[in-house]
Amino acid sequence: MTQLENVVRLPAPRRVALGWAFFERQTNLWKRYWAWEVVWVVYGVVNTLAITFIAKEASHGGLIRPAEVSRLTLFLLIGTLTWAYLSAVLDDMSLVITWERWEGTIEHTFMTPVSRTVHLIGMSVFGVVHATIRTAIIMACALPFFDINFSHVNWTEVAAVIAIGSVSLVGLGILTGILPMLYPERGVQMSFMVQALVLLVSGVYYGIDVLPGWLQAASHLSPATFMLNGVRAAMLNGAGFGSEGRTLLILAIFGLVMVPSSLAIFAAAERWAKKTGRLKRQG
């Protein structure tokens, strides 16, 4: 029996402990590079304010009625904050190999008798927690600039949409993380291009109905589209589980399909990268 088979057969508590080790390692790296985290938080706050102030400009320019300013402000705020969360999760997962190269630990990690599923799940949990903290800070910094009424928001539905949608985001992030592994020199840039496409088709700053027909069709392939729709319905209209059951079901299907398939594709890509010598420190 190989070492890897021994790890796979370990009891669940032991596998959780191994996954937690990767979470703890990323937390320590986060602390080491805290200055970069400050940079991204400041960027997120400025981006949120810059986009959301469009609502006030539209009111001053007479493009919308004063009564509609609050709704448009909330619409844009939801988009910017949700994208801050989505991009943070995708960043952490798409850089799963890149971090190993930066730190010079790629040999250690990929020779350690730990299943890749445990490794990636540990990184995924960190990505979700990290994205939640960063988005909460950005929201806390941005809200004082706007007068928004949250009394009608269904926070339970918001939490459910984000929780279920995050699973599918993890699957998408694992897929984008394959690119830096297969293409050491250009993989990071390619992963950011994937994020840009998700940003375009998912209706972050506008409804997808304004897109050309072929992009509207592409938007239904992005779990971020349904996550944004669900969050906006709960926050703008106070929608509950009854009216948003379809959105939650679609997000659940995305997660059930994307996570196992992304793990399988990652494992296949890892084997191919090892055979072709692409799994190395430098491009």
Backbone as CSV, one residue per row, in Angstrom:
resi,resn,N_x,N_y,N_z,CA_x,CA_y,CA_z,C_x,C_y,C_z
1,MET,0.846,-1.205,0.000,0.000,0.000,0.000,0.880,1.253,0.000
2,THR,0.618,2.171,-0.886,1.423,3.385,-0.997,1.065,4.370,0.104
3,GLN,1.962,5.382,0.261,1.690,6.419,1.260,0.417,7.173,0.942
4,LEU,0.194,7.431,-0.363,-1.001,8.176,-0.742,-2.252,7.394,-0.399
5,GLU,-2.226,6.073,-0.623,-3.385,5.256,-0.276,-3.619,5.284,1.225
6,ASN,-2.526,5.308,2.001,-2.661,5.401,3.451,-3.374,6.678,3.863
7,VAL,-3.024,7.811,3.195,-3.653,9.083,3.525,-5.129,9.066,3.167
8,VAL,-5.447,8.519,1.979,-6.839,8.472,1.550,-7.684,7.675,2.531
9,ARG,-7.072,6.616,3.131,-7.809,5.757,4.042,-7.827,6.293,5.475
10,LEU,-7.210,7.439,5.699,-7.218,8.008,7.036,-8.634,8.368,7.460
11,PRO,-8.931,8.324,8.752,-10.258,8.732,9.223,-10.510,10.203,8.928
12,ALA,-11.787,10.562,8.873,-12.173,11.934,8.515,-11.517,12.989,9.394
13,PRO,-11.460,12.825,10.732,-10.806,13.862,11.552,-9.359,14.115,11.151
14,ARG,-8.639,13.058,10.771,-7.248,13.219,10.372,-7.158,13.981,9.049
15,ARG,-8.069,13.682,8.108,-8.067,14.401,6.830,-8.413,15.869,7.044
16,VAL,-9.328,16.149,7.978,-9.663,17.539,8.299,-8.442,18.258,8.846
17,ALA,-7.671,17.569,9.699,-6.477,18.178,10.270,-5.452,18.504,9.184
18,LEU,-5.325,17.609,8.200,-4.398,17.860,7.101,-4.866,19.050,6.261
19,GLY,-6.172,19.127,6.013,-6.709,20.266,5.278,-6.517,21.561,6.041
20,TRP,-6.663,21.498,7.360,-6.480,22.690,8.192,-5.041,23.182,8.121
21,ALA,-4.098,22.280,7.916,-2.696,22.680,7.826,-2.481,23.637,6.654
22,PHE,-3.160,23.384,5.536,-3.040,24.281,4.390,-3.733,25.610,4.668
23,PHE,-4.850,25.549,5.367,-5.533,26.783,5.775,-4.616,27.618,6.663
24,GLU,-3.966,26.958,7.620,-3.087,27.672,8.549,-1.875,28.252,7.821
25,ARG,-1.353,27.503,6.859,-0.198,28.009,6.116,-0.555,29.269,5.336
26,GLN,-1.710,29.263,4.656,-2.123,30.439,3.902,-2.400,31.621,4.826
27,THR,-2.915,31.337,6.008,-3.139,32.417,6.981,-1.820,33.068,7.375
28,ASN,-0.784,32.256,7.576,0.526,32.799,7.919,1.112,33.611,6.766
29,LEU,0.890,33.140,5.532,1.356,33.907,4.372,0.601,35.228,4.268
30,TRP,-0.676,35.185,4.575,-1.501,36.393,4.567,-0.944,37.414,5.559
31,LYS,-0.534,36.927,6.734,0.035,37.827,7.732,1.369,38.397,7.249
32,ARG,2.168,37.550,6.584,3.469,38.017,6.121,3.323,39.112,5.061
33,TYR,2.345,38.942,4.181,2.155,39.909,3.103,0.985,40.848,3.408
34,TRP,0.880,41.267,4.666,-0.251,42.096,5.088,-0.311,43.415,4.310
35,ALA,0.839,43.934,3.882,0.831,45.209,3.153,0.076,45.076,1.837
36,TRP,0.224,43.920,1.169,-0.529,43.704,-0.067,-2.025,43.603,0.218
37,GLU,-2.361,43.021,1.359,-3.779,42.945,1.719,-4.357,44.336,1.916
38,VAL,-3.588,45.223,2.533,-4.028,46.614,2.682,-4.245,47.242,1.312
39,VAL,-3.336,46.969,0.378,-3.471,47.508,-0.982,-4.784,47.059,-1.615
40,TRP,-5.091,45.776,-1.503,-6.300,45.261,-2.154,-7.568,45.729,-1.453
41,VAL,-7.506,45.915,-0.139,-8.668,46.456,0.566,-8.924,47.900,0.135
42,VAL,-7.854,48.708,0.080,-8.003,50.098,-0.365,-8.524,50.147,-1.786
43,TYR,-7.975,49.304,-2.642,-8.461,49.248,-4.028,-9.942,48.871,-4.065
44,GLY,-10.330,47.887,-3.245,-11.729,47.466,-3.213,-12.655,48.562,-2.739
45,VAL,-12.224,49.316,-1.710,-13.042,50.426,-1.210,-13.186,51.507,-2.275
46,VAL,-12.074,51.885,-2.903,-12.113,52.929,-3.930,-12.966,52.494,-5.114
47,ASN,-12.819,51.244,-5.540,-13.618,50.749,-6.658,-15.103,50.751,-6.316
48,THR,-15.432,50.328,-5.089,-16.829,50.310,-4.648,-17.424,51.714,-4.649
49,LEU,-16.673,52.674,-4.120,-17.157,54.047,-4.077,-17.284,54.626,-5.493
50,ALA,-16.270,54.379,-6.326,-16.272,54.951,-7.674,-17.468,54.458,-8.482
51,ILE,-17.767,53.170,-8.375,-18.899,52.610,-9.129,-20.229,53.060,-8.538
52,THR,-20.345,53.040,-7.217,-21.627,53.340,-6.581,-21.983,54.817,-6.693
53,PHE,-20.988,55.696,-6.749,-21.269,57.122,-6.925,-21.905,57.432,-8.283
54,ILE,-21.883,56.471,-9.191,-22.552,56.662,-10.479,-24.037,56.935,-10.272
55,ALA,-24.620,56.326,-9.238,-26.045,56.541,-8.964,-26.316,58.004,-8.640
56,LYS,-25.454,58.616,-7.834,-25.645,60.034,-7.505,-25.441,60.913,-8.733
57,GLU,-24.463,60.562,-9.561,-24.228,61.340,-10.772,-25.428,61.247,-11.715
58,ALA,-26.029,60.068,-11.799,-27.206,59.904,-12.654,-28.361,60.758,-12.159
59,SER,-28.486,60.898,-10.839,-29.536,61.745,-10.275,-29.266,63.216,-10.548
60,HIS,-28.021,63.649,-10.346,-27.684,65.054,-10.581,-27.816,65.428,-12.047
61,GLY,-27.569,64.466,-12.932,-27.678,64.740,-14.363,-29.088,64.620,-14.897
62,GLY,-30.026,64.298,-14.018,-31.412,64.183,-14.448,-31.733,62.907,-15.200
63,LEU,-30.834,61.918,-15.129,-31.055,60.671,-15.853,-32.049,59.763,-15.142
64,ILE,-32.142,59.877,-13.815,-33.119,59.105,-13.056,-33.795,60.029,-12.058
65,ARG,-34.957,59.624,-11.602,-35.681,60.415,-10.615,-35.058,60.244,-9.237
66,PRO,-35.157,61.255,-8.383,-34.577,61.159,-7.034,-35.059,59.943,-6.264
67,ALA,-36.301,59.542,-6.497,-36.837,58.387,-5.768,-36.145,57.086,-6.152
68,GLU,-35.495,57.058,-7.326,-34.850,55.838,-7.808,-33.369,55.760,-7.423
69,VAL,-32.860,56.836,-6.830,-31.433,56.877,-6.506,-31.062,55.780,-5.518
70,SER,-31.868,55.613,-4.480,-31.549,54.630,-3.450,-31.484,53.221,-4.029
71,ARG,-32.424,52.877,-4.912,-32.438,51.534,-5.495,-31.229,51.319,-6.403
72,LEU,-30.909,52.324,-7.232,-29.752,52.189,-8.105,-28.460,52.117,-7.292
73,THR,-28.397,52.907,-6.222,-27.214,52.867,-5.359,-27.021,51.472,-4.775
74,LEU,-28.115,50.886,-4.279,-28.028,49.547,-3.705,-27.694,48.519,-4.779
75,PHE,-28.250,48.687,-5.975,-27.971,47.773,-7.087,-26.469,47.750,-7.393
76,LEU,-25.880,48.933,-7.503,-24.449,49.024,-7.806,-23.591,48.557,-6.633
77,LEU,-24.032,48.864,-5.416,-23.281,48.447,-4.235,-23.249,46.921,-4.134
78,ILE,-24.379,46.296,-4.400,-24.425,44.826,-4.384,-23.455,44.256,-5.403
79,GLY,-23.447,44.838,-6.599,-22.555,44.345,-7.643,-21.093,44.458,-7.270
80,THR,-20.693,45.616,-6.749,-19.282,45.818,-6.414,-18.840,44.933,-5.252
81,LEU,-19.688,44.813,-4.232,-19.313,43.987,-3.077,-19.307,42.496,-3.436
82,THR,-20.298,42.083,-4.216,-20.328,40.679,-4.625,-19.121,40.353,-5.487
83,TRP,-18.747,41.285,-6.380,-17.569,41.032,-7.204,-16.301,41.030,-6.364
84,ALA,-16.240,41.872,-5.349,-15.078,41.848,-4.453,-14.931,40.472,-3.818
85,TYR,-16.071,39.881,-3.431,-16.060,38.542,-2.837,-15.679,37.487,-3.880
86,LEU,-16.340,37.543,-5.041,-16.087,36.558,-6.088,-14.635,36.581,-6.531
87,SER,-14.110,37.773,-6.784,-12.744,37.873,-7.294,-11.731,37.419,-6.254
88,ALA,-12.008,37.658,-4.968,-11.092,37.217,-3.918,-11.029,35.695,-3.856
89,VAL,-12.189,35.036,-3.957,-12.212,33.569,-3.963,-11.468,33.035,-5.183
90,LEU,-11.768,33.590,-6.357,-11.126,33.126,-7.583,-9.625,33.391,-7.559
91,ASP,-9.216,34.534,-7.004,-7.784,34.834,-6.895,-7.067,33.774,-6.067
92,ASP,-7.596,33.502,-4.880,-6.930,32.560,-3.993,-6.834,31.166,-4.608
93,MET,-7.871,30.741,-5.313,-7.852,29.404,-5.888,-7.050,29.342,-7.183
94,SER,-7.086,30.391,-7.986,-6.337,30.366,-9.241,-4.833,30.460,-9.000
95,LEU,-4.423,30.969,-7.824,-3.006,31.110,-7.497,-2.483,29.973,-6.629
96,VAL,-3.230,28.874,-6.556,-2.848,27.774,-5.669,-1.482,27.206,-6.057
97,ILE,-1.164,27.135,-7.350,0.145,26.666,-7.798,1.161,27.800,-7.754
98,THR,0.714,28.988,-8.103,1.621,30.140,-8.147,2.220,30.432,-6.778
99,TRP,1.401,30.298,-5.722,1.924,30.503,-4.367,3.062,29.525,-4.079
100,GLU,2.913,28.281,-4.522,3.961,27.288,-4.292,5.259,27.699,-4.991
101,ARG,5.134,28.249,-6.195,6.328,28.692,-6.929,6.957,29.904,-6.250
102,TRP,6.126,30.845,-5.825,6.652,32.039,-5.161,7.435,31.672,-3.901
103,GLU,6.894,30.720,-3.142,7.497,30.361,-1.855,8.573,29.281,-1.987
104,GLY,8.736,28.711,-3.192,9.733,27.661,-3.382,9.380,26.362,-2.702
105,THR,8.077,26.101,-2.532,7.636,24.897,-1.801,6.918,23.902,-2.699
106,ILE,6.985,24.102,-4.018,6.183,23.271,-4.902,6.585,21.797,-4.817
107,GLU,7.896,21.529,-4.686,8.334,20.136,-4.571,7.816,19.507,-3.287
108,HIS,7.924,20.256,-2.179,7.488,19.725,-0.884,5.998,19.400,-0.893
109,THR,5.197,20.332,-1.410,3.742,20.147,-1.386,3.317,18.978,-2.252
110,PHE,3.905,18.864,-3.450,3.442,17.836,-4.372,4.120,16.488,-4.168
111,MET,5.085,16.434,-3.271,5.673,15.137,-2.895,5.139,14.651,-1.554
112,THR,4.459,15.534,-0.834,3.895,15.142,0.451,2.758,14.138,0.247
113,PRO,2.686,13.091,1.044,1.622,12.091,0.885,0.267,12.591,1.401
114,VAL,-0.208,13.657,0.774,-1.525,14.214,1.092,-2.332,14.251,-0.199
115,SER,-3.538,13.765,-0.158,-4.344,13.756,-1.380,-4.584,15.174,-1.867
116,ARG,-4.650,15.321,-3.186,-4.846,16.651,-3.747,-6.215,17.203,-3.357
117,THR,-7.187,16.337,-3.137,-8.513,16.798,-2.707,-8.436,17.498,-1.356
118,VAL,-7.711,16.893,-0.411,-7.548,17.508,0.910,-6.834,18.847,0.783
119,HIS,-5.778,18.878,-0.025,-5.012,20.107,-0.263,-5.923,21.209,-0.791
120,LEU,-6.684,20.916,-1.846,-7.499,21.937,-2.498,-8.686,22.363,-1.639
121,ILE,-9.255,21.439,-0.885,-10.363,21.813,-0.004,-9.862,22.733,1.106
122,GLY,-8.678,22.441,1.650,-8.108,23.330,2.660,-7.879,24.724,2.113
123,MET,-7.361,24.812,0.881,-7.148,26.100,0.243,-8.474,26.797,-0.049
124,SER,-9.492,26.022,-0.394,-10.805,26.589,-0.708,-11.447,27.217,0.523
125,VAL,-11.351,26.529,1.649,-11.911,27.070,2.896,-11.221,28.383,3.241
126,PHE,-9.904,28.410,3.082,-9.189,29.665,3.330,-9.677,30.755,2.388
127,GLY,-9.837,30.415,1.098,-10.276,31.407,0.123,-11.620,32.016,0.484
128,VAL,-12.562,31.200,0.929,-13.896,31.693,1.288,-13.822,32.578,2.533
129,VAL,-13.071,32.133,3.544,-12.943,32.930,4.772,-12.236,34.255,4.472
130,HIS,-11.161,34.183,3.720,-10.406,35.380,3.349,-11.291,36.364,2.594
131,ALA,-12.051,35.861,1.606,-12.924,36.724,0.810,-14.015,37.350,1.670
132,THR,-14.542,36.589,2.627,-15.586,37.109,3.509,-15.071,38.256,4.361
133,ILE,-13.878,38.086,4.934,-13.303,39.132,5.784,-13.002,40.380,4.971
134,ARG,-12.377,40.186,3.803,-12.035,41.349,2.978,-13.286,42.101,2.535
135,THR,-14.313,41.379,2.104,-15.534,42.029,1.639,-16.244,42.753,2.777
136,ALA,-16.233,42.165,3.967,-16.855,42.816,5.126,-16.156,44.133,5.449
137,ILE,-14.823,44.156,5.350,-14.078,45.393,5.607,-14.416,46.441,4.555
138,ILE,-14.460,46.033,3.300,-14.791,46.974,2.221,-16.196,47.541,2.417
139,MET,-17.132,46.682,2.779,-18.506,47.127,3.000,-18.586,48.114,4.168
140,ALA,-17.872,47.816,5.247,-17.887,48.698,6.413,-17.309,50.067,6.080
141,CYS,-16.320,50.103,5.206,-15.706,51.382,4.823,-16.570,52.159,3.838
142,ALA,-17.349,51.461,3.006,-18.117,52.121,1.948,-19.485,52.613,2.410
143,LEU,-20.118,51.895,3.329,-21.495,52.224,3.715,-21.678,53.644,4.259
144,PRO,-20.745,54.200,5.044,-20.960,55.565,5.560,-21.123,56.634,4.484
145,PHE,-20.727,56.339,3.251,-20.827,57.325,2.180,-22.223,57.373,1.546
146,PHE,-23.090,56.419,1.892,-24.385,56.334,1.247,-25.494,56.159,2.282
147,ASP,-26.647,56.653,1.933,-27.825,56.536,2.797,-28.716,55.438,2.227
148,ILE,-28.577,54.241,2.769,-29.284,53.081,2.227,-30.111,52.443,3.336
149,ASN,-31.342,52.096,3.008,-32.246,51.441,3.944,-32.211,49.932,3.721
150,PHE,-31.793,49.187,4.737,-31.700,47.728,4.632,-32.862,47.017,5.330
151,SER,-33.896,47.752,5.694,-34.979,47.147,6.474,-35.728,46.058,5.712
152,HIS,-35.734,46.130,4.387,-36.484,45.167,3.581,-35.637,43.978,3.126
153,VAL,-34.363,43.955,3.499,-33.448,42.912,3.022,-33.705,41.597,3.746
154,ASN,-33.735,40.523,2.986,-33.874,39.181,3.553,-32.463,38.607,3.736
155,TRP,-31.882,38.848,4.907,-30.496,38.461,5.138,-30.304,36.947,5.152
156,THR,-31.316,36.208,5.569,-31.207,34.740,5.560,-31.037,34.224,4.146
157,GLU,-31.808,34.789,3.217,-31.692,34.386,1.823,-30.339,34.795,1.246
158,VAL,-29.877,35.989,1.607,-28.564,36.442,1.138,-27.481,35.455,1.568
159,ALA,-27.518,35.057,2.841,-26.517,34.120,3.364,-26.604,32.771,2.647
160,ALA,-27.825,32.313,2.368,-27.995,31.021,1.694,-27.445,31.065,0.278
161,VAL,-27.725,32.148,-0.443,-27.233,32.277,-1.817,-25.710,32.299,-1.835
162,ILE,-25.112,33.075,-0.929,-23.651,33.178,-0.900,-23.020,31.845,-0.506
163,ALA,-23.609,31.170,0.481,-23.052,29.898,0.941,-23.089,28.840,-0.161
164,ILE,-24.250,28.698,-0.815,-24.377,27.685,-1.865,-23.586,28.098,-3.101
165,GLY,-23.641,29.389,-3.434,-22.906,29.859,-4.605,-21.407,29.739,-4.452
166,SER,-20.903,29.844,-3.227,-19.461,29.765,-3.000,-18.901,28.402,-3.384
167,VAL,-19.720,27.359,-3.265,-19.251,26.018,-3.636,-18.924,25.962,-5.121
168,SER,-19.819,26.514,-5.944,-19.560,26.522,-7.382,-18.388,27.425,-7.729
169,LEU,-18.213,28.517,-6.983,-17.068,29.401,-7.212,-15.758,28.673,-6.936
170,VAL,-15.755,27.841,-5.909,-14.566,27.058,-5.600,-14.228,26.139,-6.774
171,GLY,-15.260,25.513,-7.355,-15.032,24.663,-8.523,-14.437,25.439,-9.679
172,LEU,-14.978,26.625,-9.940,-14.445,27.471,-11.010,-13.019,27.904,-10.701
173,GLY,-12.746,28.229,-9.433,-11.407,28.642,-9.040,-10.388,27.528,-9.215
174,ILE,-10.767,26.298,-8.888,-9.859,25.160,-9.067,-9.530,24.985,-10.551
175,LEU,-10.532,25.154,-11.411,-10.291,25.039,-12.850,-9.316,26.103,-13.346
176,THR,-9.495,27.343,-12.890,-8.575,28.390,-13.314,-7.185,28.180,-12.726
177,GLY,-7.112,27.488,-11.567,-5.818,27.197,-10.964,-4.990,26.212,-11.768
178,ILE,-5.637,25.516,-12.692,-4.913,24.574,-13.546,-4.022,25.310,-14.545
179,LEU,-4.440,26.504,-14.953,-3.716,27.233,-15.998,-2.274,27.560,-15.601
180,PRO,-2.016,28.119,-14.397,-0.615,28.366,-14.026,0.209,27.088,-13.912
181,MET,-0.443,25.952,-13.648,0.286,24.693,-13.567,0.719,24.226,-14.958
182,LEU,-0.162,24.360,-15.935,0.142,23.902,-17.287,0.972,24.903,-18.076
183,TYR,0.824,26.182,-17.737,1.534,27.236,-18.475,2.291,28.110,-17.480
184,PRO,3.476,27.675,-17.047,4.210,28.403,-16.001,4.481,29.861,-16.336
185,GLU,4.664,30.191,-17.602,5.024,31.555,-17.965,3.813,32.462,-18.130
186,ARG,2.683,31.912,-18.605,1.527,32.746,-18.935,0.259,32.348,-18.199
187,GLY,0.349,31.353,-17.335,-0.854,30.824,-16.701,-1.573,31.819,-15.817
188,VAL,-0.823,32.646,-15.070,-1.454,33.627,-14.184,-2.246,34.642,-15.002
189,GLN,-1.639,35.121,-16.091,-2.345,36.072,-16.947,-3.609,35.453,-17.540
190,MET,-3.535,34.176,-17.908,-4.696,33.489,-18.474,-5.810,33.356,-17.442
191,SER,-5.435,33.095,-16.182,-6.454,32.966,-15.136,-7.164,34.293,-14.897
192,PHE,-6.425,35.414,-14.994,-7.054,36.720,-14.837,-7.963,37.041,-16.026
193,MET,-7.621,36.516,-17.201,-8.501,36.690,-18.361,-9.830,35.962,-18.146
194,VAL,-9.777,34.788,-17.507,-11.007,34.067,-17.190,-11.868,34.904,-16.254
195,GLN,-11.237,35.516,-15.244,-11.983,36.388,-14.340,-12.628,37.547,-15.089
196,ALA,-11.898,38.116,-16.045,-12.433,39.234,-16.817,-13.675,38.814,-17.598
197,LEU,-13.656,37.603,-18.149,-14.815,37.101,-18.888,-16.004,36.882,-17.954
198,VAL,-15.724,36.363,-16.752,-16.795,36.185,-15.765,-17.401,37.537,-15.397
199,LEU,-16.541,38.538,-15.211,-17.006,39.893,-14.904,-17.911,40.430,-16.008
200,LEU,-17.544,40.183,-17.264,-18.307,40.703,-18.395,-19.691,40.089,-18.497
201,VAL,-19.769,38.756,-18.390,-21.036,38.082,-18.708,-21.967,37.918,-17.520
202,SER,-21.484,38.181,-16.295,-22.281,37.844,-15.108,-23.196,38.965,-14.639
203,GLY,-23.122,40.139,-15.257,-24.010,41.227,-14.851,-23.646,41.837,-13.522
204,VAL,-22.357,42.091,-13.316,-21.907,42.647,-12.039,-22.398,44.075,-11.858
205,TYR,-22.275,44.888,-12.886,-22.643,46.307,-12.798,-23.882,46.646,-13.614
206,TYR,-24.514,45.644,-14.211,-25.703,45.855,-15.044,-26.456,44.534,-15.135
207,GLY,-27.708,44.603,-15.541,-28.458,43.376,-15.757,-28.011,42.699,-17.034
208,ILE,-28.052,41.382,-17.081,-27.576,40.671,-18.263,-28.470,40.906,-19.473
209,ASP,-29.685,41.460,-19.253,-30.577,41.710,-20.383,-30.063,42.813,-21.300
210,VAL,-29.059,43.597,-20.885,-28.506,44.640,-21.753,-27.410,44.078,-22.655
211,LEU,-26.993,42.849,-22.431,-25.933,42.237,-23.227,-26.469,41.758,-24.570
212,PRO,-25.606,41.640,-25.585,-26.011,41.000,-26.847,-26.484,39.579,-26.585
213,GLY,-27.311,39.069,-27.471,-27.921,37.759,-27.265,-26.924,36.647,-26.985
214,TRP,-25.810,36.620,-27.730,-24.847,35.527,-27.543,-24.136,35.625,-26.196
215,LEU,-23.952,36.859,-25.680,-23.364,37.001,-24.353,-24.375,36.655,-23.258
216,GLN,-25.663,36.940,-23.523,-26.688,36.536,-22.565,-26.704,35.015,-22.423
217,ALA,-26.547,34.317,-23.547,-26.501,32.853,-23.488,-25.277,32.389,-22.703
218,ALA,-24.132,33.059,-22.921,-22.911,32.695,-22.198,-23.038,32.970,-20.707
219,SER,-23.842,33.978,-20.346,-23.972,34.330,-18.927,-24.572,33.198,-18.110
220,HIS,-25.371,32.347,-18.747,-25.990,31.247,-18.016,-25.007,30.117,-17.714
221,LEU,-23.790,30.208,-18.264,-22.755,29.234,-17.949,-21.928,29.661,-16.740
222,SER,-22.167,30.879,-16.253,-21.412,31.403,-15.116,-22.242,31.316,-13.846
223,PRO,-21.753,30.617,-12.822,-22.491,30.575,-11.549,-22.607,31.953,-10.898
224,ALA,-21.675,32.861,-11.236,-21.729,34.206,-10.673,-22.995,34.939,-11.096
225,THR,-23.512,34.630,-12.287,-24.752,35.257,-12.761,-25.901,34.965,-11.811
226,PHE,-26.059,33.711,-11.442,-27.164,33.305,-10.581,-26.923,33.747,-9.137
227,MET,-25.666,33.806,-8.733,-25.360,34.289,-7.394,-25.730,35.765,-7.268
228,LEU,-25.376,36.561,-8.272,-25.736,37.981,-8.271,-27.238,38.166,-8.318
229,ASN,-27.926,37.381,-9.152,-29.386,37.478,-9.242,-30.035,37.167,-7.902
230,GLY,-29.532,36.136,-7.225,-30.112,35.754,-5.944,-29.881,36.792,-4.864
231,VAL,-28.662,37.334,-4.804,-28.362,38.352,-3.798,-29.182,39.608,-4.049
232,ARG,-29.283,40.026,-5.316,-30.045,41.236,-5.630,-31.533,41.052,-5.336
233,ALA,-32.065,39.883,-5.642,-33.488,39.647,-5.366,-33.762,39.727,-3.867
234,ALA,-32.851,39.169,-3.058,-33.039,39.174,-1.610,-32.842,40.556,-1.009
235,MET,-31.939,41.354,-1.593,-31.627,42.659,-1.013,-32.483,43.781,-1.587
236,LEU,-32.860,43.683,-2.851,-33.677,44.733,-3.453,-35.169,44.506,-3.240
237,ASN,-35.577,43.226,-3.288,-37.004,42.912,-3.229,-37.399,42.114,-2.001
238,GLY,-36.434,41.754,-1.162,-36.753,40.965,0.022,-37.216,39.565,-0.286
239,ALA,-36.794,39.023,-1.442,-37.238,37.687,-1.858,-36.777,36.630,-0.858
240,GLY,-37.614,35.604,-0.674,-37.309,34.536,0.264,-37.057,33.219,-0.439
241,PHE,-37.011,32.150,0.337,-36.695,30.836,-0.213,-37.741,30.361,-1.208
242,GLY,-38.994,30.747,-0.990,-40.048,30.303,-1.899,-39.851,30.818,-3.310
243,SER,-39.609,32.101,-3.460,-39.459,32.697,-4.787,-38.074,32.492,-5.369
244,GLU,-37.091,32.196,-4.523,-35.716,32.044,-5.005,-35.255,30.588,-4.993
245,GLY,-36.203,29.671,-4.882,-35.847,28.252,-4.852,-35.131,27.808,-6.117
246,ARG,-35.557,28.329,-7.263,-34.939,27.949,-8.538,-33.479,28.388,-8.584
247,THR,-33.207,29.616,-8.127,-31.827,30.111,-8.124,-30.944,29.261,-7.223
248,LEU,-31.436,28.929,-6.039,-30.669,28.099,-5.117,-30.422,26.709,-5.701
249,LEU,-31.430,26.165,-6.385,-31.275,24.841,-6.992,-30.214,24.865,-8.092
250,ILE,-30.245,25.908,-8.920,-29.254,26.024,-10.002,-27.849,26.144,-9.423
251,LEU,-27.700,26.964,-8.383,-26.385,27.107,-7.755,-25.917,25.787,-7.140
252,ALA,-26.848,25.047,-6.540,-26.491,23.748,-5.956,-26.037,22.776,-7.042
253,ILE,-26.719,22.782,-8.186,-26.328,21.909,-9.292,-24.944,22.293,-9.817
254,PHE,-24.716,23.600,-9.957,-23.389,24.068,-10.364,-22.326,23.504,-9.429
255,GLY,-22.557,23.613,-8.119,-21.575,23.144,-7.157,-21.356,21.645,-7.217
256,LEU,-22.459,20.886,-7.314,-22.365,19.426,-7.347,-21.639,18.929,-8.590
257,VAL,-21.759,19.658,-9.673,-21.101,19.261,-10.923,-19.667,19.780,-10.986
258,MET,-19.476,21.053,-10.615,-18.184,21.691,-10.851,-17.096,21.246,-9.882
259,VAL,-17.420,21.038,-8.617,-16.368,20.689,-7.652,-15.769,19.309,-7.950
260,PRO,-16.573,18.233,-8.068,-15.949,16.931,-8.383,-15.236,16.931,-9.736
261,SER,-15.846,17.559,-10.738,-15.217,17.561,-12.062,-13.929,18.373,-12.053
262,SER,-13.909,19.496,-11.338,-12.691,20.311,-11.290,-11.572,19.576,-10.562
263,LEU,-11.910,18.847,-9.497,-10.896,18.064,-8.786,-10.321,16.972,-9.691
264,ALA,-11.190,16.317,-10.462,-10.726,15.266,-11.366,-9.852,15.844,-12.477
265,ILE,-10.261,16.987,-13.032,-9.479,17.620,-14.100,-8.141,18.109,-13.559
266,PHE,-8.148,18.662,-12.345,-6.898,19.124,-11.724,-5.935,17.951,-11.551
267,ALA,-6.443,16.810,-11.090,-5.588,15.638,-10.885,-4.996,15.161,-12.207
268,ALA,-5.823,15.153,-13.258,-5.325,14.743,-14.575,-4.280,15.726,-15.096
269,ALA,-4.534,17.026,-14.896,-3.579,18.044,-15.329,-2.270,17.939,-14.552
270,GLU,-2.365,17.600,-13.271,-1.156,17.446,-12.450,-0.298,16.297,-12.965
271,ARG,-0.942,15.188,-13.300,-0.183,14.047,-13.827,0.509,14.417,-15.128
272,TRP,-0.199,15.128,-15.986,0.386,15.511,-17.275,1.518,16.512,-17.068
273,ALA,1.342,17.460,-16.132,2.380,18.451,-15.865,3.650,17.788,-15.337
274,LYS,3.492,16.766,-14.503,4.662,16.060,-13.985,5.394,15.310,-15.092
275,LYS,4.648,14.712,-15.996,5.267,13.962,-17.086,6.008,14.883,-18.054
276,THR,5.488,16.075,-18.263,6.073,16.986,-19.243,7.036,17.993,-18.627
277,GLY,7.257,17.908,-17.318,8.205,18.804,-16.667,7.714,20.222,-16.462
278,ARG,6.398,20.426,-16.506,5.854,21.768,-16.321,5.643,22.125,-14.850
279,LEU,5.633,21.134,-14.001,5.413,21.372,-12.576,6.755,21.714,-11.940
280,LYS,7.184,22.965,-12.132,8.491,23.401,-11.673,8.377,24.785,-11.077
281,ARG,9.467,25.254,-10.474,9.418,26.538,-9.765,9.302,27.706,-10.714
282,GLN,10.055,27.670,-11.808,10.097,28.821,-12.698,9.513,28.451,-14.047
283,GLY,8.969,29.524,-14.748,8.449,29.288,-16.086,9.564,29.283,-17.106
